[in-house]
Amino acid sequence: GPELFDEIERSFVGLQHINSLCERIRQQRRRRLSIACTPAFAAAVLPRVLAALHADDVHFAVESRSAEHVAALVASRKADLGFALELPPMPGVKSEFLAEMPMLCYLSRQHRLAKSGHAIHAEQLRGEPMVTLSRNEGVEQVVASAFHAGGGLPAAVAECPAALAACAMAGAGLGFVIFDALPAALLDARYIA
């Protein structure tokens, strides 16, 4: 079944990694730092971190995945380092809290709530179309709990696997998105509030 296929694939990838490492050591190539992180972190934060850490003898390998996959890659030693919003507890993975980010409501600048200039609360979004994020971004529980008291999540008009794309959809007027502040650092403020 699928479990067997996944295990075989992990084993195969692990063997490839070991063979690749042995070959690099044999040829005395650059050191490799494998980093797993969520898509929003890969786009908003990681480029600046890697630029600051850049050295001629280091090669960065970045894999952008869901928070659970980030933890699994680190646990299986297929990634040296992982970054995610919230990592599920996993044997063999030590996680540390780095920072707390506020959750934002991304809307088109033309939306009536964006024009109000006031903080937006979950009850104000009742009846508004929502662009949901896939599990890749790891915020579904936070968003669901924010809307729990008001009867659940608003109707979704789209689901998107990447926060940046979902927030861009919100900027185009498709609906709203609840996510952390990372995309705000990259999106054009002329279109998104």
N, C-alpha and C positions, 0 to 999 in steps of 0.2 A: 504494500500500500504506500501511501504518501509518506508515512513515517520512515519506512525503509529507504525510500528514494532520497529523502532529506538527509538521513544519516550517511548514506553512501556519498552523496554530494559533498557533505561537510568533510568526510574522510578524504575524498579526492582532492578537494581544495586545500586541505591541510597538508597532504603529501606534496602537492604542487608548491606550496609555500616553503616547506622544508627543502625541497630540491632547489628552489630558487635561491633560498638563503645560502645553501651550501655552494652554489655556483658563484654567488656574489663574494662570499668569503674567499673562495678559490681564486677569483680574479681580483681580489682586493678592491672591489668597487666601493662606491659611496655607501654610507650607512643608510638604512631605511627606517623611517618612522611611520608606522601604519596607524591611521586615525579614523575612527568610526564616529559619526555624529548625525544628528537629525538634519533634514534638508535646510531648515531655516537657519540653524547654527552654521551650517556649511556655507551658506550664502552671505550671512550678515556679519559673523564674528570671525570665523576661521581664516579668511584671507588676510586680515590684519595680523592675526596671531602668527600665521606662517611667515608673513613678510618680516615680522620682528625676529623670528627664530631662524630665518634662512641662513644657511651656511653652505659653502661649496661642497662639503663632503656629506651632506644630508639630502636624502631623497624622501619627499613626503608622498605617501599613498593615502588618499582620502576615499572613504566609502560613506555614502549618505544613505541612511536607513532609518527605520522606526526605532523608538527608544528601546523596545524589547530586543530588536536585532542588534542594536549597538551593544547592549549588555551581553548578548550571546557571543558576539564577535570577540569581545574582551575576555569573556570567560573561557572561550576555546583557544585563546591566544592567537587568534587571526588578526587581532588589532591590538596595538600596544597601548592605546589610549582611546577613551570614548567620552563624548559629550552629548548629553540629552537633558530635556527638561526635568524628567523624573525617571529614574531607573528602577525597575522592579527589583526586589531583593533577589540576588542570584549567588549561589555558592561560587567562591573563587573570584568574586568581583568586589573590590573595595570602592565605594563611592564617597565622594565628598561634595558638600554643598558649596557652590562657588558664588552664587548671587541670586537675589530674588528680583524678578521682573514683574512689573505691573501687567495685568491683562488689559488690552485695549479693544475698543469696538471700532473696527474699520468700516467706513462708510464712504460713499461718494460725497465730494464737497457740496454737491447740489442737494443732498438729502436734507429734509427739514430738521432732523435731529442734529446733524452736523452744523447747520446754520445757527442753531440755538446758542451755541457756545458754552453750554452747560454739560456737566457730567451726565452720562447716559446710564440708566439703570435697566436691569433685565425686564421689568414690567413695561417699560416704554417700547420694547422691541416686540411685544406680543402682537402678532398679526403682520409683522414685517417679514419679507423673504430672507432666508438665511442661506449662506454658502457654508457648508460644513467641511471640515477637514477630515481626511482619512486618518487612520490610526498611526500613520507614519510620523505625524507631528507630536503625538503624545499628549494632547490637551483635552481629549473628549470628556474625561471625567470632570475636569474643572468646569468646562462649559455646561455640561449636563447639570451639575450641582447648582450653578448660578440660576438656572431656569426651573429647578425642581419645585420651589415654593409656588411658582406661578402656573403650575400644571404641565410642565414639560417643555421641551424644545419647540421653538417655532417651526413652521413648515420649511423644509429644505428645498431650494430650487436647483442646487447643484452640490456635488461632492467633489472635492479636489484633493489630490494627494500631496500637494505642496502649499505651504502657507503663503509664499510669495505670490503664487498664481492665484490663490483664493482671494488674497487681499487686493490684487490687481482687478479681479472680477468685481469686488465690492467697489473699488474706485470707478469702475465703468458703470456702476448703477445696478448691477444684478441683484444685490442683496447686501447683508452685513456679514461680517466675520468677527469672531472673538478669538484673539490670539495675543501673544506677548508682544513686547515692544521691538523685537528683532526686525520684522519687515519694515517698520517705520523708518529705520535707518537707511533703507535702500529704495523705497518707493518715492515717486515724484509727488511732493506735497501739493502740487497744483491740482491733482486729481483725487487724492485720498485724504480723508479727515479722520 
